[in-house]
Each structure stands twice: as C-alpha cells, then as structure tokens.
C-alpha cells in the first residue's frame, strides 16, 4: 500500500483505497485514504512551509521548478507507464502527457519572476501601486481523466507565485500525483529548498478542502459528485464573502495620496 504524502512524512491514513487497472479490470495498487485528521495535518504542514517558500526570491523558486521539470523528464517513461496503466489510455498519449508536465513546469519556472504589479495613473501628487502577494495555502482538486497534466496545470503556477498547496487527486487515479509529489520533494532537497506538495484523498477530504481549512483559493474540477459538492460549498463561502463575513484579498493595493486631492497617504 502506498501511504499519504504530507511534506516529508508518509502516514498510513485511515483506510485503504483499491486502485484498478482499467485495461485488465484487475487491481493495480492500493493507496491510503485520508481522514479529517490527515487533512488537518496536510494543511498545517503547508501553512508551516509557506513563510519560507514565499520568502524565497522568484529566481530561487524558478531554479527549484526547473529542477522539478528536469527530474520529471528523467522519469518520463516511468510516469507515462504509470499513467497509462492507472487511467487506461494508450502509452503514446501518456508519453506526450509526461513531456507536457515537464514543459508546464518549465513554463511556470520561467514565469516566476515575471508576475508584476501595476502602477495606476491618479491625479497629480498621488501614486497608486498594486503589488501581488502569495495567497498562502491553495487547495487543488484534480479529476480522474488527465490527472498528471491537470495536477501540474494547478500546481506549477501556485508554486511559482510563492504558494504552498494541498492536492487531492481523484480516488480512481492517484498514482502519478503521488509520484510527482515525491519527485518535487527531491527537486527541493537538491536545491536546499522544498516543493511542498501535500496530498489528501477520499470524499471526506474533498469536502474538507472546499470548506474552512483551506480558506484562500480552491480549484476543483472533477466528477459530477465532486463538482456538485464543491460548487455548493464554494457558493456558500462566496455568499458569506459578499455579506462581509470575510475577505480573501489576492492583491495588496498601496495608495499614496488621496484619491481626489492628491494629498496625505493611505494604505489598505
């Protein structure tokens, strides 16, 4: 059985999920199922890792992501075989996807130092500057059909911008997500940093990721049941936000000068 991946820890979770090989209709592997306490541990680990990861320069994060991409390329055959067997797709498609994962990581590694704020024109005497800050812990829910590719589409930009993540792969196809997490940790160790890739699994974990434990941002395509639960819970969060119960700022505006007169200083 493959355990969970929470930072450098490999807990055994609170149950077992059988993973099938669709082409043969036979068991392929078993993975640990995460319960609420495991998800709490994953979120706590991601929060603990966030200050150090966010404090790295964009260039330092890019170096780790470039290394991550190189390691994915080196393990491409392994990842492609695992994806083909777990998802049930032609090996040629899976090989392309493994290459695409490496390309995606390289793309966002190159973009890490190119996320800029804005300088907004105001009246004479005023200065309006918008700076972009990392959000914090980001919850990522990945569907079953392109698990390796879609996980990277979510993971790479979040990491490049200085966030840490909790990733919940589909219970049908979790194997390449676990392997990517292991490779990411190797990339971080080689550069003295760390790609923090915490994973939770199971319907209960899906519900918890969309609730209050991961407050800042959630990204959650998947099966109809997953999407329905996620949409309802995120809609409730949106209504609370619109009612003024909470704010989820994704930009930090800095204003110098009154909006009308261009005098004084204001920061919010």
C-alpha positions in Angstrom: 0.0 0.0 0.0 1.2 3.5 -0.9 0.9 5.9 2.1 -0.1 9.5 2.0 2.4 12.3 1.3 2.5 15.1 3.8 5.7 17.1 3.4 8.4 14.6 4.3 6.0 12.4 6.2 4.3 9.3 4.8 1.3 8.5 7.1 -0.9 5.5 6.5 -4.2 7.3 6.7 -7.5 6.0 8.0 -8.3 3.3 5.4 -7.3 1.8 2.1 -8.5 2.6 -1.5 -8.1 0.0 -4.1 -6.8 1.2 -7.5 -7.7 -0.7 -10.6 -6.0 -1.1 -14.0 -8.9 -0.4 -16.4 -7.5 -2.3 -19.3 -7.4 -5.5 -17.4 -10.1 -4.9 -14.8 -7.7 -6.0 -12.1 -6.2 -4.4 -9.0 -3.1 -2.3 -9.8 -2.3 -0.9 -6.3 -3.6 0.3 -3.0 -3.3 3.8 -1.6 -4.0 5.2 1.9 -7.3 7.1 2.4 -7.1 10.4 4.2 -9.4 11.3 7.0 -10.1 14.7 8.6 -7.1 14.5 10.9 -4.8 13.7 7.9 -6.1 16.7 6.0 -5.6 18.9 9.1 -2.0 17.6 9.2 -1.5 18.4 5.5 -2.9 21.9 5.8 -0.8 22.5 8.9 2.3 21.3 7.1 1.5 23.6 4.1 0.9 26.6 6.4 4.2 25.9 8.2 6.1 25.7 4.9 4.5 28.8 3.4 6.6 31.5 5.1 9.9 30.0 4.0 8.7 29.2 0.4 7.1 32.6 -0.1 10.2 34.4 1.2 12.4 32.8 -1.5 13.2 35.1 -4.4 11.3 34.4 -7.6 14.6 33.3 -9.1 15.2 30.8 -6.3 11.7 29.3 -6.8 12.3 29.2 -10.5 15.5 27.2 -10.0 13.7 24.6 -8.0 10.9 24.3 -10.5 13.4 24.0 -13.4 15.0 21.1 -11.4 11.5 19.6 -10.9 10.9 19.8 -14.7 14.3 18.1 -15.4 13.5 15.3 -12.9 10.1 14.8 -14.5 11.8 14.5 -17.9 14.2 12.0 -16.5 11.4 9.9 -15.0 9.2 10.4 -18.1 9.0 6.7 -19.1 8.1 5.7 -15.5 5.4 8.3 -15.2 3.9 7.5 -18.7 3.7 3.8 -17.9 2.0 4.6 -14.5 -0.5 7.0 -16.1 -1.3 4.6 -18.9 -2.0 1.7 -16.6 -3.9 3.7 -14.0 -6.1 5.7 -16.3 -6.4 3.2 -19.1 -5.1 5.2 -22.1 -2.6 4.5 -24.9 1.0 4.6 -24.0 1.7 7.2 -26.7 -0.8 9.6 -25.2 0.7 9.0 -21.7 4.2 9.7 -23.0 3.1 13.0 -24.5 1.4 13.9 -21.2 4.6 13.2 -19.2 6.5 15.5 -21.6 3.8 18.1 -21.2 4.1 18.0 -17.5 7.8 18.8 -17.8 7.0 21.6 -20.3 4.4 23.1 -18.0 6.8 23.1 -15.0 9.5 24.8 -17.2 7.0 27.4 -18.4 5.9 28.5 -15.0 9.5 28.3 -13.7 10.3 30.9 -16.4 7.3 33.0 -15.5 8.1 33.0 -11.7 10.0 36.4 -11.9 7.5 37.9 -14.4 4.4 38.4 -12.3 4.4 42.2 -11.8 2.1 44.6 -10.0 0.7 47.8 -11.6 1.3 51.5 -11.4 -2.1 53.2 -11.9 -2.3 56.8 -13.0 -4.0 59.1 -10.5 -4.2 62.9 -10.1 -1.1 64.9 -9.7 0.7 64.4 -6.4 -0.7 60.9 -6.0 0.8 57.4 -6.5 -1.2 54.2 -6.8 0.8 51.0 -6.8 -0.6 47.4 -6.7 1.6 44.7 -5.5 0.9 40.9 -5.8 1.5 38.7 -2.8 1.2 34.9 -2.5 -2.2 33.8 -1.2 -1.0 31.1 1.2 -2.2 27.5 1.2 -4.1 26.6 -2.0 -6.4 23.6 -2.2 -6.2 21.7 -5.5 -8.8 19.0 -6.5 -7.8 17.0 -9.6 -10.1 14.9 -11.8 -9.5 11.4 -13.0 -9.1 11.7 -16.7 -5.9 13.7 -17.1 -4.6 13.5 -13.5 -0.9 14.1 -14.2 -1.4 17.0 -16.6 -4.2 18.8 -14.7 -2.4 18.4 -11.4 0.6 20.2 -13.0 -1.6 23.0 -14.5 -2.7 23.8 -11.0 0.5 23.0 -9.0 3.0 24.9 -11.2 1.5 28.4 -11.2 0.6 28.1 -7.5 4.2 27.2 -6.5 5.7 29.7 -8.9 3.8 32.6 -7.2 5.0 31.5 -3.8 2.1 29.5 -2.5 2.0 26.1 -0.9 -0.6 23.5 -1.9 -2.7 20.7 -0.6 -3.5 18.5 -3.6 -6.4 16.0 -3.6 -6.2 13.6 -6.6 -9.1 11.5 -7.8 -9.5 8.3 -5.9 -9.6 6.5 -9.2 -6.3 7.8 -10.5 -4.0 8.9 -7.6 -0.7 7.2 -8.6 1.0 9.8 -10.7 0.1 12.5 -8.3 1.9 10.7 -5.5 4.9 10.1 -7.7 5.0 13.8 -8.8 5.0 14.7 -5.1 8.0 12.5 -4.4 9.8 14.0 -7.4 9.0 17.5 -6.3 10.5 16.8 -2.9 13.6 15.5 -4.5 13.9 18.7 -6.6 13.6 20.8 -3.5 16.1 18.9 -1.5 18.7 19.1 -4.3 18.4 22.9 -4.2 18.1 23.4 -0.4 14.5 24.5 -0.7 11.3 22.4 -1.0 8.4 21.9 -3.2 5.6 21.5 -0.7 3.1 19.1 -2.2 0.7 17.7 0.4 -1.9 15.2 -0.6 -5.3 14.1 0.7 -7.7 11.6 -0.7 -11.3 10.4 -0.4 -14.7 12.1 -0.5 -14.4 13.4 3.1 -11.1 15.0 2.2 -12.7 16.6 -0.9 -15.4 18.1 1.3 -12.9 19.4 3.8 -10.6 21.0 1.2 -13.6 23.1 0.0 -14.6 24.2 3.5 -12.8 26.3 6.0 -9.5 24.5 6.4 -8.1 26.0 3.1 -9.5 29.5 3.0 -7.7 31.4 0.3 -8.3 29.7 -3.0 -9.7 26.4 -4.3 -9.5 24.8 -7.8 -11.8 21.9 -8.1 -12.9 20.2 -11.4 -13.7 16.5 -11.3 -16.6 14.1 -11.4 -20.1 15.4 -11.1 -20.4 14.4 -7.5 -17.2 16.2 -6.6 -18.1 19.2 -8.6 -21.6 19.4 -7.1 -20.4 19.2 -3.6 -17.6 21.7 -4.3 -19.8 24.2 -6.1 -22.4 24.2 -3.2 -19.7 24.7 -0.6 -17.8 27.4 -2.5 -21.1 29.2 -3.3 -21.8 29.3 0.5 -18.4 30.8 1.0 -19.0 33.4 -1.7 -22.3 34.4 -0.2 -20.6 34.9 3.2 -17.9 36.9 1.5 -20.5 39.1 -0.3 -22.2 39.6 3.0 -19.0 40.9 4.5 -18.2 37.9 6.7 -14.7 37.5 5.3 -12.3 38.9 2.6 -9.9 36.9 0.5 -7.6 39.6 -0.8 -5.4 38.5 -3.7 -3.8 41.8 -4.3 -2.3 44.3 -1.9 -3.0 47.9 -3.1 -0.8 50.6 -1.8 -2.2 54.2 -2.2 -0.1 57.3 -1.6 -2.2 60.4 -1.9 -5.9 61.0 -1.5 -8.0 59.7 -4.4 -9.4 63.2 -5.0 -6.9 65.7 -3.8 -3.5 64.0 -4.1 -2.6 64.8 -0.5 -1.8 62.7 2.5 -1.1 58.9 2.5 -3.3 55.9 2.7 -2.6 52.2 2.7 -5.0 49.3 2.8 
